[in-house]
Amino acid sequence: METNSPARASWSGKWAFILAAAASAVGLGNMWRFPYLAAKYGGGTFLLTYLVLVFTFGVSLLLLETALGRKTGQSAIGAFKSFGKKYAFIGVLASAVPFIITPYYCIIGGWVTKYTAAYLVNGPEALADGGDFFSGFITSSFESYIWMLVFMAVVFVVVALGVKGGIEKANLFMMPALIVMAVGIALYTLTMPGAIDGALYYLTPDFSKFSPELVIGALGQMFYSLSLAMGIMITYGSYMRKQDNLTSSVARIGCFDLGVSFIAGLLIVSAAFVAMGSGEAVATKAGPSLMFITLPTVFVDMGGMATIIGFLFFLLVLFAALTSAISLTETLVSIVQDGLKCTRGKALGIVIAFVVIAGALVNAGYNGLSFIEPLGEGSSLLDLADFFSNSVLMPIVALLTCVFVGWIIKPQAIIDEVRVSSKFSMAGSWTVMIKYVAPVLVVIILVAYVAAQFGFFSM
C-alpha cells in the first residue's frame, strides 16, 4: 500500500479542505438546474427529497472517495492502482471525466464572464432580447474564444499558485463572497411585490408532484452537484491530514452545497414571480437557456436595480464557476503529476495546453464546426461532451467504485481509514449503502439520463 508522501501538497487544516471541497461542489448546476427542478417538482417536496438524498447517498459516496484519497495519498489512477494494477482502469475512467469536463466548463465560464461584464457595459436591456444577444455571442468566431481564454487564465493563475497559496486563498475569498451575494440578492428580491408568493411556491410542499421523475431528478442533481465520480474528491482527500475528521468534514460539504442550492432556488423562483407573476419561466427551462435567456428577461423588469442585480447575480455565478473549474484543473494537474512523476509546474503546463486546445475545439462547435450535430439537430460538441461525461461515464465510475470498495477490497478498508480521525458510529449503515443501495441508485441515474437524452424518458 502506497502512503502519503511528505512532499505531496496538503491542506493547511480541516476547514481549508471543507471550503475547497464545498467550492468544488458549488457550481453552475446549483444555479441553473436546481431552481428549475424545484420549480417543476412541487417546491418543498423536491427540497425534502433532495435533503434526504444528500445526507444518505451523497455524503456516503463523498466519504468513500475522500477516505480513499487520504488512505492512498494519490489521485484517482494511483489510488485504485495501489490495491493492484488490475484495478487501475477504474482510476483511468474516473480521470477521464475531468479531462472531458474541464474544457467545456471553461467555455461556459467564459459565457458567464461575458455576461458579468455585459451588465455594466451593454446594460440589462441589451441582454433581455429573447436570446439574440446570447446566440450572437456564442456563435462568434472571435469574441467567444477571448472570454473563454480570460476565464481560463484566472483558473490557471490560481492553480499555479499552489494548493495553499492559490486554491485555499481563492476559496477563502470567493466562497464567503458568493454566499453573501446570494443571500443579499435573495433578501432584496423578497422585498419586491409578488416575491413572497414566489417564496411560498418554492417552499411549500406540493405532494401531488411527488413522482419517480422527481426522485430521479433529485438523485441526478445531487450526484452531479457534489463532484462525485470525477476524481476531484479523491485528489482533495489525498491532500488531507490524517488528524482531520472525515465524517464531520463531508457532512459540512453536503450542508454547503445544499445551502447554496436552496438560496439560489429561492432567489431565482422569487425573482420570476416578481417579473412574471409565476414560476413557469423557471419550471420550463434549465441550463444555459434559463441562465442566459430567461433570467436576463426577469432582471430587466426590476427597473432601476436591474443593472446592479444582474451584475451581482452573474458575479456570484462566476465565482461558482471559477471555484469548480479550479478544482477540476487541480485534479488534472494532480493526475498528470502522479502519472508522469514530474514536477507540478510541468504538469500544469501540460494541462494548460490540453485545456486550451480542447476548449477551442469544443467551442468551434458553435461556429466553425457548427455543422457537426452529434446528438441530433441543434446539438453541439459541448452537448456531446456533457452527455458522455455526466450521463454515461460518471455513473459507470460511481458504480465501479461502489463495487470495488463494497465487494473487492471490502468496506472495512475505508472504515479503518475514517476511524483514524473520527468515531464513525454509522459504519454499519454506510456499509449497507455502499454495498447494496448506492449501486442500485447509480444504475437508475445511468438508465434514466441516457433514456432521457434519446427521448424515452421525460426529466
Secondary structure, DSSP 8 states (H G I E B T S, - for coil): -----TTS---SSHHHHHHHHHHHHSSHHHHHTHHHHHHHTTBHHHHHHHHHHIIIIIHHHHHHHHHHHHHHTS-HHHHHHTT-GGGHHHHHHHHHHHHHHHHHHHHHHHHHHHHHHHHHHT-HHHH-STTHHHHHHHT-SSHHHHHHHHHHHHHHHHHHT-IIIIIIHHHHHHHHHHHHHHHHHHHHHHTSTTHHHHHHHHHSB-GGG--HHHHHHHHHHHHHHTTTTSSHHHHHHHTS-TTS-HHHHHHHHHHHHHHHHHHHHHHHHHHHHHHHSSSHHHHT--THHIIIIIHHHHHHTTGGGHHHHHHHHHHHHHHHHHHHHHHHHHHHHHHHHHHHT--HHHHHHHHHHHHHHHHHHHHGGGTTTTT--TTSTT--HHHHHHIIIIIIIHHHHHHHHHHIIIIIS-THHHHHHHTTTS--TTHHHHHHIIIIIHHHHHHHHHHHHHHHHTTSS--
